[in-house]
């Protein structure tokens, strides 16, 4: 009889701890959520830290020089003077049909509208699994809270700005609106390439 009671108490405690953990994660997620954050980085010289420059209609996020170096080394952006846009699709190991659709639509939109930019390497599409140890830092780097399409602008070997395209989740049910949204956002970054 005592064993049954012990197991019942143990299971009840486990359920309460699980619920508490989920509530904590949800509140932490809301605190870290940046719906349409764009990061701009301005450097004065090589000895000063990076300084955020507020972007239009967005919240600027500071990226320390240490974080910037970590992002650059792992992403292995080639040392070149060429500017480019990289569209990352961040996903986990477990992939629901909606997540797979978002990746497929993102790839199709990019390939349909930007074949020339892909060919001359001014634009790249990179799906990455953030559950893999070498990619986990992206969760913090880009403040990811779910599967995400993030576009980044590089000038030479420096990341200048990035934007999480959170509205892909809104438009996933309408392929035409999804394509248009991705196209417009990528075009806006491509216009900034010299």
Residue, then its C-alpha position, 0 to 999 in steps of 0.5 A: x500500500x505504501x509503494x502505491x502511495x509513494x508512486x502516486x505522490x511521485x507522479x503528482x510531483x512530476x506533473x506539477x514540476x512539468x507544468x511549472x517548467x512549461x509555464x516558466x519556459x512560456x514566460x521566458x519565451x515572451x520576454x525574449x521574443x522579438x517579433x520583427x527585430x532588426x539588428x544593425x551594427x556600426x563600428x567606429x574602429x577595430x579597438x572599440x566595441x560594436x555599437x547598435x544603431x536603431x533601425x526604423x520600426x524595430x528594436x535594435x539589439x546589441x551584439x558584443x564583439x565576442x558574440x559577433x566573432x562567434x557568429x562569424x567563425x561558426x557561420x564560416x562566411x568567406x573572407x571577401x569584400x563582396x556583400x551578400x544576404x543569407x537566408x537561414x531556415x532554423x529548425x529542430x530534429x523533429x519536424x512537423x508538416x508546417x515546419x517542412x512547408x515553411x522551409x519548402x515555401x522559403x526555398x521555392x520563393x527564393x529560387x523563383x524570385x532570386x535565381x540570378x542573386x543565388x547564381x552570383x552568390x549575393x544570396x544564399x539559402x541555408x537550412x540549419x538544425x539548431x538541435x545539432x551541437x555546433x548550431x545551438x548558439x544560433x538560438x541565442x544569437x538570433x533570439x529564436x523561440x521557434x522554427x524561424x526564417x532569418x535573413x542576414x546582411x553581410x558586408x564583407x565578412x561582417x554581419x551588418x543586420x538581421x531580421x527574423x521573418x516571424x510572419x511566415x507562420x501567419x502566411x504559411x496557409x497562403x502560398x502566394x502571400x508567403x512568397x510575396x512576404x519573403x520576396x519583399x523582405x529579401x529585396x529590402x536587404x538586397x537593396x543595401x548591397x553595394 
